Amino acid sequence: MEKFSARVKALRESKGLSQDALGKIIGVKRYSVYTYEKGRNYPDIPRLIALADYFEVTTDYLLGRTDEPR
């Protein structure tokens, strides 16, 4: 799941968001976003969908199952 961590961080940074701001968007605390980006934890399904919707990518892209964002 290394790709997930790297992709969440890259997508967040591409939008100029802090971890705190992204956490507020998807309904988690900043520390949760930090753990996603470090590969220590992963979001539940509703948060995974919220990430995909916000960044306009597929969940398969976030999970590293494809390299095509859409």
Backbone torsions as a table, in degrees:
resi	resn	phi	psi	omega
1	MET	NA	19.3	176.8
2	GLU	-58.9	-38.3	-178.6
3	LYS	-62.0	-38.7	179.4
4	PHE	-57.5	-51.0	-178.1
5	SER	-58.6	-47.7	-178.6
6	ALA	-65.4	-39.1	-177.6
7	ARG	-70.7	-40.3	177.6
8	VAL	-61.1	-45.9	-179.6
9	LYS	-63.5	-46.4	-179.0
10	ALA	-63.0	-43.1	179.3
11	LEU	-65.2	-42.0	178.8
12	ARG	-61.3	-47.5	-178.8
13	GLU	-66.3	-33.8	-179.9
14	SER	-65.2	-24.7	177.7
15	LYS	-94.0	-2.2	180.0
16	GLY	69.5	30.0	-178.1
17	LEU	-95.9	145.5	169.6
18	SER	-81.6	166.7	175.8
19	GLN	-62.6	-37.3	179.0
20	ASP	-63.3	-44.3	-179.3
21	ALA	-63.3	-44.0	179.0
22	LEU	-64.5	-40.3	177.4
23	GLY	-57.5	-43.5	178.8
24	LYS	-63.9	-37.7	-179.5
25	ILE	-63.9	-41.9	-176.2
26	ILE	-99.0	-0.4	174.0
27	GLY	84.1	34.6	175.6
28	VAL	-133.1	169.1	176.9
29	LYS	-79.6	159.6	179.1
30	ARG	-53.1	-40.5	-177.7
31	TYR	-60.7	-34.4	177.6
32	SER	-63.5	-44.2	178.0
33	VAL	-61.6	-42.4	177.1
34	TYR	-56.5	-45.7	-178.2
35	THR	-69.2	-31.5	175.1
36	TYR	-63.1	-45.6	-176.5
37	GLU	-70.3	-24.5	178.2
38	LYS	-91.4	-5.3	-179.6
39	GLY	74.6	20.6	-179.8
40	ARG	-90.8	-19.7	-177.7
41	ASN	-154.6	163.0	-179.2
42	TYR	-134.2	151.3	-177.3
43	PRO	-72.5	157.0	171.5
44	ASP	-73.4	172.8	-174.5
45	ILE	-60.1	-45.0	178.5
46	PRO	-59.8	-37.1	179.0
47	ARG	-72.7	-36.1	176.4
48	LEU	-61.2	-44.2	178.2
49	ILE	-65.0	-39.5	178.8
50	ALA	-62.6	-40.8	176.6
51	LEU	-62.2	-47.9	-179.4
52	ALA	-61.6	-43.8	179.8
53	ASP	-64.1	-45.9	-177.7
54	TYR	-62.3	-45.3	-177.0
55	PHE	-87.0	-1.2	179.3
56	GLU	56.0	48.0	175.4
57	VAL	-129.4	168.5	177.5
58	THR	-85.3	158.9	174.5
59	THR	-65.8	-33.2	176.6
60	ASP	-60.7	-38.0	177.2
61	TYR	-64.2	-47.8	179.7
62	LEU	-59.3	-38.1	-176.9
63	LEU	-83.0	-3.3	178.0
64	GLY	82.4	14.7	-179.8
65	ARG	-81.8	-16.9	176.9
66	THR	-148.6	157.3	176.4
67	ASP	-100.1	2.3	178.0
68	GLU	-93.3	115.1	-177.7
69	PRO	-61.5	-30.1	-177.4
70	ARG	-118.2	NA	NA
